[in-house]
Amino acid sequence: MTQRRAAGTARGDVLARIRAAVAGEPAALPPADPPAYRMRGEMSAVELTDLLADRLAHYRARVRCVPPEMLATEVADALAAREAERAVVPPGLDLPLPESVDVTVDDGLTAGELDAFDAVITRAAVAIAETGTIILDGSAGQGRRAISLVPDYHLCIVERGQVVQLVPEALARLADTARRPLTWISGPSATSDIELERVEGVHGPRTLEVILVSGPAS
């Protein structure tokens, strides 16, 4: 009953404001109390990583959880499993990459040139556990939006210290780069038609693979 009354009151408030606006009169309604949003999470670092991994898997992303000393090996294994021979990376990606992969640093490659790569490898700015979202802000190691959207396979490295629980926490971390074009990624690119047939890879990579590093962010 409480929810019904609240919904009815909200509807009545909106209609009253519309009538007042149409009549050219100020709406005689008290300002609504601001909603009490959660601003900080309470999960431990391990719980955050586990929740993020669960959300990513739910979105059909591939997830690997590794300790820091195994990162280079895990990256090589992921690329080998994908049979990736050519990869594009953003400037400033501080990561040992396998010699078996031909690696090109992006210097403004065209969409057609980016489409010829088997993989793109980036880091991230922050990840949100509750929504399973990874955010790239264009900093070193992340690059411009195009390189993470055009290649069909995106391998993204996320450090445990970059994982937060809630969206407001992520926004606080992005305060210094909020004016840049941000890329918010929740699983592989996917959409569906009117018959609910799922199609992947339309607006971005068909395959997203995330390596969650158990140590603190470097």
N, C-alpha and C positions, 0 to 999 in steps of 0.2 A: 504493500500500500504506500509506503514511503516513497518508493521510486515513482509510482504513478502520480502521486501528488506533486513531486518535484518536477516531473515531466510536464504536468498540466500547468504548473505555475510558470515554468520557463516558456511554454507555448503562449500563455496569456500575456506574459511580459513582452514577448516579441510582437504579438499582434497589436498590443496597446501602443508600442513605439511606432509601428507602421501607421496606425490610424492617426496618431499625433503628428507624424511627419507629413502625411497626406493633407491633413487639415492645417498645416502650417503652425502648429502649436508645439511648444516644448513638452516632452514626455515627463509627466509628474511621477517618476518612478525613482526610488532610491537606488544608488549604485550597488551593483551586485558585489558580494564578497569575493575576493580573488580565490581561485581554487588552490587547495593545499597540495601543490605538486611535491613529489619526492625529489630532493636535490642531491642526496648522497646515498650511496648504497652501503650495505653492511656486510657483504660477502668477503671472505678471505681471498687471497690471490689464487690459491688452488681451486676454490669454489668458482671463481670467476672464469678461470681457464676451462674448467670442466663444463660450465654452462655455455660458454662460447662455442666449444667444440660440439656440444649437443645441438645447439641452434644451427651451426653451419652444416652439420650432417643432415639435419632436418630439411635444409634448403638444397640438399643434394650436392653440396660441396665436398671435396675430399679433404680429410684432415689428418695431419701427422703431428704427434706431440713428441718433442725430443729435448734432451738436455743441450745446453749451449755447445759443448764440445763435439756433439754429433751433427751440428747444423750443416756443415759443408758436405758431409757424407750423405745426409738425408736429401739435400738439394740435388746432388748427383744421382741418387737413386730415383728421385721423382722424375727428373728429366730423362733418365734411361728408361723408366717404365713407360713414359710417354713417347719414347723413341724420337725425342727432339734432337735435331741436328743443328738448327740455327735458332738463336735466342737474341732478343733485343732487351737491353737493360737501360735504366735511366742514368744520367750522370750522377756520380757520387754514391753508387751502390757499393758499399764496402763489404764484399762477400767473395770468398774463394769459389770459383766456378770450375767445373770439370774441363779438362783440355779437350775432351772428345766433342765438346759443343762449340760451334763457331759463334762467338759472342760479339754483338755489335752495340756500341753505345749510341743511344739516340741523339741525333744532332739536328732534329727538325725533319725527320723522315716523313715522306708523304704517306697517305693512307694506303695507297697501293703497295708501297715498299714495306710498310708495317704488316700488311696482310700476308706477305710472303714468309714471315717468320713462323716457326713452329711454336714458339713460346715467348712470353714476356715474364720477367722476374722483377719484382719490386719489394720494397718494405712498405710499412704503413705508418700513419701518424697516430692513430688510436683505434681501438675496437670496442664495441658495445656488446656486452655479454647478453643482456636481456633480449635484444633485437637481432643478435647474430650479424651485426653490421661492422664492416671494416671501412675505415675512412682514410683516403689519401688526400694530402693537402698540397702536393706539388713540391715538397721539400726535396733535398738531396736524397737519392735512393728511392724516390717515388715517381718523379718525372711528371710530364704533362699528361693531361687526361687521355689523349689519343693513344698513347702506348699501352694503357691498361684496358682499352676498349676495343681495339681493332684485332690484335692477335686472338686466335681461337682458344688459347690456353694461357691462363694467368696463374703463375706460382707466386704466392704472396707470403712473406715472412712477418710474423707478428710476435713480438716479445711479450712475456708475461706482464712486465711492468707497464705495457701500453693498454692493457685491458681494464676497462671500467665497467661498472654495472649498469648505469643509467645514462640516458641521452643528455641530461643537463651536465653531467660530469664530463662527457665528451666535448660538449660545446665550450665548457670552461677551458679545456686543454687546447682547443682550437682558436682561442681568442686572438692570438697574435697572427694567425694566418687565415682568419675568417673571410677576408676580402678576396682571397684567391679562389679560383674555380675548384671546388671540392668534389671528390668522387666518393659517393656512398655506395658500398657494395654489400648486398645481402644475398649471397649465393650466386650461382651462375646466372647469366642473362636468360630470362625466360618470359614467355607470354602465352596466352591461349586464345583460340578463336571462339566464335559463338557456340560451338559444340564442345568447348572445354578441352580441346586437343592441345596438349602442352607442346610448345615449340621452344627450343633452346638455341641461344646464339644469335638472336635477332638484333639485340641492342648492345651486345658486348660479348665477352668470351663465353663459348659454349661450356667450357670446363674451368672451374675455379678450384685450385688446390691451395690449402693453407698449411703452413708449417708453424705450429705454436711452440715457441722456445720457452722452456721452463724457467730460465734464469731471468734476471732483471733486464730491462731495456738497456742497450748499449748507448 
